[in-house]
Amino acid sequence: MQTQASFDPERLGPLSQLIGSWEGEKGQDITETNATPVEQHYRESITFEPVGPIRNGKRDLYGLRYTTQAWPDGDQTPFHTELGYWLWSPEDKQIVRCFTNQNGVTIHAGGSCDDDAHHLEMIASCESDEFGISSSPIMNNGCKTLSYKFKLDMLDNNQFSYTEETHLRSPAHEDVVIHTDKNAMTRLF
């Protein structure tokens, strides 16, 4: 593995734009059921650090190790944390985001894009063998994650926005619960 000091960010393709620390103060967490949607506002921080090359069979992957935390407005205790990787395969122009959250849900989402893309989309489904979702028994029995869709738009060198939509099945609701998170992030460094 190369060290960060000797790493060429251009090898990361579209992920090179994300290196650094980011903060967003205008997050929207919206949960929709057959009842009235519930909205919560949050602030968030994300840090991306380059890793790679990562030898994967006959190809090299390049990526970012990342951490994220989100806090409800006015609160000092995070309600959401993630640890994971974003990976880029220049050979097949594939982008992958794999992460675990504090509830024991692991998502392995993916998609395709060009080296210089400013719009990224990744999806995962609990029924997929390629880009899938795995959860702890407690989560599967209480609020099973069925699908995940993530969209990111680089607005300029120091700003990006994202929307992620998660579909959940909960015994407490007849219909699928749709959980959407949106935020606009600004680069700190």
C-alpha positions in Angstrom: 0.0 0.0 0.0 1.3 3.4 -0.8 1.6 6.1 1.8 -0.5 9.2 1.5 2.7 11.3 0.9 3.6 9.3 -2.2 0.1 8.7 -3.4 -1.0 10.2 -6.7 -4.6 11.4 -6.2 -5.3 11.2 -10.0 -5.3 7.4 -9.6 -8.5 7.7 -7.7 -10.5 8.8 -10.8 -13.7 10.5 -9.7 -12.9 9.9 -6.0 -9.9 12.3 -6.1 -12.4 15.2 -5.6 -13.4 13.9 -2.2 -10.0 13.8 -0.4 -10.1 15.8 2.8 -12.5 16.7 5.6 -16.0 18.0 4.9 -18.8 19.5 7.0 -22.5 20.1 6.3 -24.8 22.1 8.5 -28.1 21.7 6.6 -28.8 18.0 6.6 -32.4 16.7 6.3 -33.3 13.3 7.6 -36.8 12.4 6.4 -38.7 9.2 7.3 -41.9 8.5 5.3 -44.5 5.9 6.2 -48.2 5.8 5.4 -48.5 8.5 8.1 -47.1 12.0 8.1 -43.4 12.2 7.2 -41.1 12.9 10.1 -38.2 15.3 9.4 -35.1 15.9 11.5 -32.3 18.4 10.7 -28.7 17.5 11.3 -25.1 18.5 10.9 -22.4 16.1 9.7 -18.7 15.7 9.2 -16.9 13.3 6.8 -13.2 12.6 6.4 -11.8 10.8 3.3 -8.2 9.5 3.3 -6.6 7.9 0.2 -5.6 4.2 0.2 -4.1 2.1 -2.5 -3.2 0.6 -4.7 -5.1 -2.4 -3.5 -4.3 -5.5 -5.4 -7.5 -7.4 -6.3 -6.7 -10.4 -8.5 -5.1 -9.0 -11.7 -6.3 -5.5 -11.2 -5.6 -2.6 -8.8 -8.2 -0.7 -6.9 -7.8 2.8 -5.6 -9.8 4.2 -2.8 -10.7 6.3 0.1 -11.1 5.2 3.7 -13.8 7.3 5.3 -15.6 8.1 8.6 -18.8 10.1 9.0 -20.8 11.3 12.0 -24.1 13.1 12.1 -25.6 15.0 15.1 -29.2 16.3 15.4 -29.4 20.1 15.5 -28.5 21.3 19.0 -27.2 17.9 20.2 -23.7 16.8 21.0 -24.4 13.0 20.7 -24.2 11.6 17.2 -27.3 9.7 16.0 -25.5 8.2 13.0 -21.9 7.0 12.4 -20.3 5.1 9.5 -16.9 3.5 8.8 -16.0 2.3 5.3 -14.4 2.6 1.9 -15.1 4.1 -1.4 -13.2 2.2 -4.2 -12.4 3.0 -7.8 -11.6 0.4 -10.5 -10.1 2.3 -13.4 -10.1 -0.9 -15.5 -13.9 -1.3 -15.6 -14.9 2.2 -14.5 -16.7 0.8 -11.5 -17.2 2.7 -8.2 -18.0 1.0 -5.0 -19.0 2.2 -1.5 -18.9 -0.3 1.3 -19.6 0.7 4.9 -21.1 -0.4 8.2 -23.2 1.9 10.5 -23.6 1.8 14.2 -26.7 -0.4 14.0 -24.9 -3.4 12.5 -26.0 -2.8 8.9 -23.4 -3.3 6.2 -24.0 -1.9 2.7 -22.0 -2.7 -0.4 -23.3 -0.3 -3.1 -21.9 0.2 -6.6 -22.2 1.8 -10.0 -20.3 2.9 -13.0 -18.9 6.3 -14.1 -16.1 8.0 -16.0 -12.7 8.9 -14.6 -13.7 12.6 -14.4 -17.4 12.3 -13.4 -18.9 14.9 -11.2 -22.1 12.9 -10.6 -21.9 9.5 -8.9 -24.7 7.0 -8.3 -24.5 3.7 -6.4 -27.2 1.2 -5.5 -27.5 -1.9 -3.3 -30.3 -4.4 -2.6 -30.7 -7.1 0.0 -31.5 -9.5 -2.8 -28.3 -8.8 -4.8 -25.2 -11.1 -4.8 -23.1 -8.2 -6.1 -24.1 -5.0 -4.5 -25.9 -6.2 -1.4 -27.0 -5.4 2.1 -26.4 -7.4 5.3 -27.8 -6.7 8.7 -27.6 -8.1 12.2 -30.5 -10.3 13.3 -31.8 -7.6 15.6 -32.0 -5.2 12.6 -33.5 -7.8 10.3 -36.3 -8.5 12.7 -36.9 -4.9 13.7 -36.3 -2.8 10.6 -34.8 -4.7 7.7 -32.9 -2.7 5.0 -34.3 -3.7 1.6 -32.5 -1.3 -0.8 -30.2 1.7 -0.8 -29.6 4.4 -3.5 -26.9 7.1 -3.2 -26.4 10.1 -5.5 -23.5 12.6 -5.1 -23.0 15.8 -7.2 -19.7 17.8 -7.0 -20.8 21.4 -7.2 -17.2 22.7 -7.3 -13.8 21.9 -5.8 -15.0 22.7 -2.3 -18.7 21.6 -2.3 -20.7 18.6 -2.9 -24.3 17.6 -2.2 -25.8 14.1 -1.8 -29.1 12.3 -1.4 -29.4 8.8 -0.1 -32.6 6.8 0.0 -33.1 3.7 2.0 -36.1 1.4 1.9 -36.9 -0.4 5.1 -39.4 -3.0 6.2 -40.7 -2.6 9.7 -43.3 -4.8 11.5 -44.7 -1.5 12.9 -45.7 -0.3 9.4 -47.8 -1.9 6.7 -46.0 -0.2 3.9 -42.3 0.1 3.2 -40.6 2.9 5.1 -38.7 5.3 2.9 -35.8 7.0 4.7 -34.1 9.9 2.9 -31.0 11.9 3.9 -29.8 15.0 2.1 -27.0 17.4 2.8 -24.6 19.9 1.2 -21.0 19.5 2.3 -18.2 22.1 2.3 -14.5 21.2 2.3 -12.7 22.2 5.5 -9.2 21.1 4.3 
